[in-house]
Amino acid sequence: MVGKKLDVVFSSLKDNFFFIIPVIFLLIIIVSCERSFQDFDKNLLQKKKELEEFNEKSSIRKEQILKSQNE
C-alpha cells in the first residue's frame, strides 16, 4: 500500500518536473527578449536625440552659410 502511494507521488513529481522545466526555459527566453527590446528602445531614443541635435546644428550652420553668402 505504501509502495503504491510512493509510486503515485514519484510519478506526480516526475510529471510536474517535465512540465516545470519547459515553463522555466520559456520564462527565461521571454525575460531575455524583453530586456533586449528595452535596450533597443533606449538605443533608439539616444539615436533620435543625436539626430535632433545634428539637425539643429545643421540648421544653424546653414543659416551662417546663407548669411555669409549674402554679405
PASEBA-1860 file (N, C-alpha, C; in nm, 3 decimals):
! residues 71
1> MVGKKLDV> 0.082/-0.119/0.000/0.000/0.000/0.000/0.087/0.126/0.000 ~ 0.188/0.129/0.090/0.278/0.244/0.097/0.358/0.255/-0.032 ~ 0.398/0.141/-0.086/0.474/0.141/-0.211/0.395/0.201/-0.325 ~ 0.266/0.169/-0.331/0.181/0.225/-0.438/0.168/0.376/-0.423 ~ 0.154/0.423/-0.299/0.142/0.567/-0.276/0.271/0.638/-0.314 ~ 0.385/0.575/-0.282/0.512/0.635/-0.321/0.526/0.641/-0.472 ~ 0.482/0.536/-0.540/0.486/0.535/-0.686/0.400/0.649/-0.743 ~ 0.283/0.671/-0.684/0.196/0.779/-0.730/0.262/0.915/-0.706
9> VFSSLKDN> 0.325/0.931/-0.588/0.391/1.057/-0.556/0.507/1.081/-0.651 ~ 0.592/0.981/-0.673/0.706/0.998/-0.762/0.659/1.021/-0.906 ~ 0.556/0.955/-0.948/0.501/0.975/-1.081/0.451/1.118/-1.097 ~ 0.383/1.167/-0.995/0.333/1.303/-0.999/0.447/1.404/-1.003 ~ 0.550/1.380/-0.922/0.666/1.470/-0.923/0.736/1.468/-1.058 ~ 0.747/1.350/-1.117/0.811/1.338/-1.247/0.731/1.413/-1.354 ~ 0.599/1.400/-1.351/0.514/1.472/-1.447/0.526/1.622/-1.428 ~ 0.527/1.667/-1.303/0.542/1.810/-1.276/0.679/1.860/-1.319
17> FFFIIPVI> 0.781/1.779/-1.298/0.916/1.817/-1.337/0.924/1.839/-1.488 ~ 0.866/1.750/-1.565/0.869/1.764/-1.711/0.780/1.878/-1.760 ~ 0.691/1.926/-1.677/0.610/2.042/-1.712/0.679/2.172/-1.669 ~ 0.743/2.170/-1.552/0.803/2.291/-1.497/0.928/2.334/-1.573 ~ 1.011/2.241/-1.615/1.135/2.274/-1.685/1.109/2.354/-1.813 ~ 1.020/2.310/-1.903/0.994/2.393/-2.022/0.935/2.530/-1.987 ~ 0.855/2.537/-1.882/0.799/2.666/-1.842/0.911/2.759/-1.796 ~ 1.006/2.708/-1.722/1.119/2.788/-1.676/1.201/2.838/-1.795
25> FLLIIIVS> 1.229/2.749/-1.891/1.303/2.791/-2.010/1.226/2.897/-2.088 ~ 1.097/2.882/-2.100/1.015/2.980/-2.170/1.019/3.115/-2.099 ~ 1.012/3.115/-1.968/1.020/3.240/-1.892/1.156/3.307/-1.910 ~ 1.262/3.228/-1.912/1.397/3.285/-1.933/1.405/3.350/-2.070 ~ 1.352/3.284/-2.171/1.353/3.339/-2.307/1.272/3.468/-2.313 ~ 1.156/3.470/-2.251/1.071/3.589/-2.252/1.140/3.706/-2.183 ~ 1.201/3.680/-2.069/1.270/3.787/-1.995/1.388/3.840/-2.076 ~ 1.464/3.752/-2.139/1.579/3.799/-2.218/1.533/3.879/-2.339
33> CERSFQDF> 1.424/3.839/-2.402/1.372/3.915/-2.515/1.322/4.052/-2.469 ~ 1.257/4.056/-2.356/1.207/4.184/-2.304/1.323/4.279/-2.275 ~ 1.428/4.228/-2.215/1.546/4.312/-2.188/1.610/4.360/-2.318 ~ 1.613/4.273/-2.416/1.670/4.310/-2.545/1.590/4.424/-2.608 ~ 1.458/4.415/-2.601/1.374/4.521/-2.655/1.390/4.650/-2.576 ~ 1.408/4.641/-2.445/1.430/4.761/-2.366/1.561/4.828/-2.405 ~ 1.665/4.749/-2.425/1.793/4.804/-2.469/1.780/4.868/-2.607 ~ 1.706/4.802/-2.695/1.683/4.857/-2.828/1.610/4.990/-2.820
41> DKNLLQKK> 1.509/4.999/-2.735/1.434/5.124/-2.719/1.524/5.236/-2.666 ~ 1.607/5.204/-2.567/1.699/5.305/-2.513/1.794/5.354/-2.621 ~ 1.847/5.260/-2.697/1.940/5.294/-2.805/1.870/5.380/-2.910 ~ 1.749/5.345/-2.942/1.673/5.420/-3.042/1.646/5.562/-2.995 ~ 1.611/5.578/-2.868/1.589/5.712/-2.814/1.717/5.795/-2.815 ~ 1.828/5.731/-2.785/1.957/5.801/-2.789/1.989/5.846/-2.931 ~ 1.967/5.759/-3.027/1.993/5.796/-3.167/1.901/5.908/-3.213 ~ 1.777/5.906/-3.168/1.682/6.012/-3.202/1.731/6.146/-3.147
49> KELEEFNE> 1.778/6.144/-3.024/1.830/6.267/-2.963/1.952/6.318/-3.040 ~ 2.041/6.228/-3.077/2.159/6.267/-3.155/2.119/6.325/-3.289 ~ 2.020/6.266/-3.354/1.974/6.317/-3.482/1.912/6.456/-3.468 ~ 1.835/6.477/-3.363/1.777/6.609/-3.340/1.885/6.714/-3.317 ~ 1.987/6.678/-3.240/2.099/6.770/-3.217/2.172/6.800/-3.347 ~ 2.192/6.697/-3.427/2.259/6.718/-3.556/2.177/6.809/-3.645 ~ 2.045/6.789/-3.650/1.959/6.873/-3.733/1.962/7.018/-3.686 ~ 1.965/7.037/-3.557/1.972/7.173/-3.502/2.103/7.241/-3.541
57> KSSIRKEQ> 2.213/7.168/-3.525/2.344/7.224/-3.563/2.351/7.249/-3.713 ~ 2.291/7.159/-3.787/2.291/7.174/-3.933/2.212/7.298/-3.974 ~ 2.101/7.322/-3.910/2.020/7.441/-3.941/2.096/7.569/-3.908 ~ 2.163/7.569/-3.795/2.242/7.685/-3.755/2.353/7.709/-3.856 ~ 2.420/7.603/-3.895/2.529/7.616/-3.993/2.476/7.664/-4.127 ~ 2.361/7.616/-4.167/2.301/7.658/-4.293/2.271/7.808/-4.290 ~ 2.218/7.856/-4.180/2.190/7.999/-4.166/2.319/8.081/-4.172 ~ 2.424/8.031/-4.110/2.553/8.101/-4.115/2.606/8.109/-4.257
65> ILKSQNE> 2.594/8.000/-4.331/2.642/7.998/-4.469/2.560/8.094/-4.554 ~ 2.430/8.095/-4.537/2.345/8.187/-4.615/2.378/8.332/-4.581 ~ 2.404/8.362/-4.456/2.441/8.499/-4.417/2.572/8.539/-4.480 ~ 2.668/8.448/-4.478/2.799/8.480/-4.535/2.791/8.498/-4.687 ~ 2.702/8.427/-4.753/2.686/8.442/-4.898/2.620/8.574/-4.931 ~ 2.533/8.620/-4.846/2.461/8.746/-4.870/2.549/8.868/-4.842 ~ 2.654/8.852/-4.768/2.740/8.967/-4.734/2.838/8.999/-4.842
END
